[in-house]
Amino acid sequence: MTDVDEHGRPQPSVLYHFSEDPNIVRFVPHVPRTNLSQPPAVWAIDRKHAPLYWFPRDCPRIAVYPFHEGQRAEFEARFATSALRIHAIESEWLERMRSVKI
């Protein structure tokens, strides 16, 4: 379900935050260490994009999926799968991926 903001832009009604830190009790806006020109914020993601964050924080990864049903046949043929999406990580991260609690 999607809500609409005061400008008529669609807004997700549910947002998620994924973290390896079990001690977070309150989300406090902060400036990202990788982009100090940004204002403080709390990062969250909608349900559709949540699988992109089911990984350890610094784990290099790639995700491939069709954006719409019109791309499904090409996706399935190109990747020889009927999966909804494909995620891949570097092999050096496999053990960390298996043991991380997000």
N, C-alpha and C positions, 0 to 999 in steps of 0.2 A: 504494500500500500504506500502511496506517495502523497505527501502533503504539498501545499503550495505556499511560498513565502509572500510577503507584502508586495512583491514585484511580479507575482504570477509565475515565478520559477519553481519547477518541481523540487521538492525537498524530501529526502528519505524520512520515513516516520521512525525508523530504528537505525541507530548507528552502533558500530562495534569498535572496540579497541583491543588489540592483541598485544600481549607482552609476555616476556619470560620472567618478569619481576613479580613474584607473588606478594611482595610487600606494598604494592600500590593500594592505598586506601582512599586517595583523593587525587583527581586529575588536576594538575596545576599547569596552566599555560607556560610554555618555555620556548626559547629561540632554538631552532635546530642547529647542532654543531656544524652541520655541513652547509648551512646557508645563513650566515649571521645577519644578512640584510633583511630577513623576514621578521615580522612582528611575532611576539609570543602567541602560541596557539596550542591547542590539544588536538592531536590527530585522531581521526576516527574514519571508519569506512562503512559503506552500505553492504547489505547482504550479498548483492550480486558480485561485488569485488572482494569480499572477505577471503575467499580461498587464496588470493594472492599473498595473504599475510599469515598463512598457516606454517611458517618456517621460522627458524631462529633468526634473530634480528639482522645479522650481517651475512647471512647465507646467500651466496650468489645463486640466482634462480631464473628460470624462464617459464612462462606459461603461454600456452597456445590454445585458443578456443574460437569457435565461430561467434561473431558478434550478433548474428541473426540467423534464423532458420534457412534463409536463402544460401548461406555459406556452408551449411551442414554437410551436404553431399561432397563438396570439394574437400572439406576438412577430413571427413572419413576416408576418402580415397587417398589423399596425400599422406595421411599418417597411419593408414591401415588399422583403424580403430573405430569402435562405436562409442567410445568414451565421450563424455560431455566436454572434457578439457584434458590437456596434458600438462603436467608440471615436471620440470627436470632440474636437478641440482648437480653440482660438481661431486664426484665420487668421494673426495676427501671429507665432505660434509655428511656422508651417509650415517655414520655412527652418532654424530650430534643430532641429526634429524630424528633418528630412532629414539633417542633418550630425552629430548627436550620436552618440557611441559609449557605449553603456550597458554 
